[in-house]
Amino acid sequence: MSRKQLAKWLYVVAAGASFLLSVSLWFSGSKEQGAFVGLWVPSILSFGTLMMGGRHE
């Protein structure tokens, strides 16, 4: 696995973990915290896109 593929995979895993944490918080009764953590998902994916966008192999 190349370094670029690993980086993409890590960003997706981080966003997925954030989503799962958000859903678990929401359904456990902490709706405000769940919504806050849910905002991390697009932020992580946007940051990943920004970091990966400048690299051409």
For each residue, the residues with C-beta under 8 A, 3 or more apart:
1: 5 6 9
2: 5 6 57
3: 6 7
4: 7 8 52 55 57
5: 1 2 8 9
6: 1 2 3 9 10
7: 3 4 10 11 48 51 52
8: 4 5 11 12 48 52
9: 1 5 6 12 13
10: 6 7 13 14
11: 7 8 14 15 44 45 47 48 51 52
12: 8 9 15 16 45 48
13: 9 10 16 17
14: 10 11 17 18 44
15: 11 12 18 19 40 41 44 45 48
16: 12 13 19 20
17: 13 14 20 21
18: 14 15 21 22 37 38 40 41 44
19: 15 16 22 23 38 41
20: 16 17 23 24
21: 17 18 24 25 37
22: 18 19 25 26 34 35 37 38 40 41
23: 19 20 26 27 34
24: 20 21 27 28 34
25: 21 22 28 30 31 33 34 37
26: 22 23 30 31 34 35 38
27: 23 24 34
28: 24 25 34
29:
30: 25 26 33 34
31: 25 26 34 35
32: 35 36
33: 25 30 36 37
34: 22 23 24 25 26 27 28 30 31 37 38
35: 22 26 31 32 38 39
36: 32 33 39 40
37: 18 21 22 25 33 34 40
38: 18 19 22 26 34 35 41
39: 35 36 42 43
40: 15 18 22 36 37 43 44
41: 15 18 19 22 38 44 45
42: 39 45 46
43: 39 40 46 47
44: 11 14 15 18 40 41 47 48
45: 11 12 15 41 42 48 49
46: 42 43 49 50
47: 11 43 44 50 51
48: 7 8 11 12 15 44 45 51 52
49: 45 46 52 53
50: 46 47 53
51: 7 11 47 48 54
52: 4 7 8 11 48 49 55
53: 49 50
54: 51
55: 4 52
56:
57: 2 4
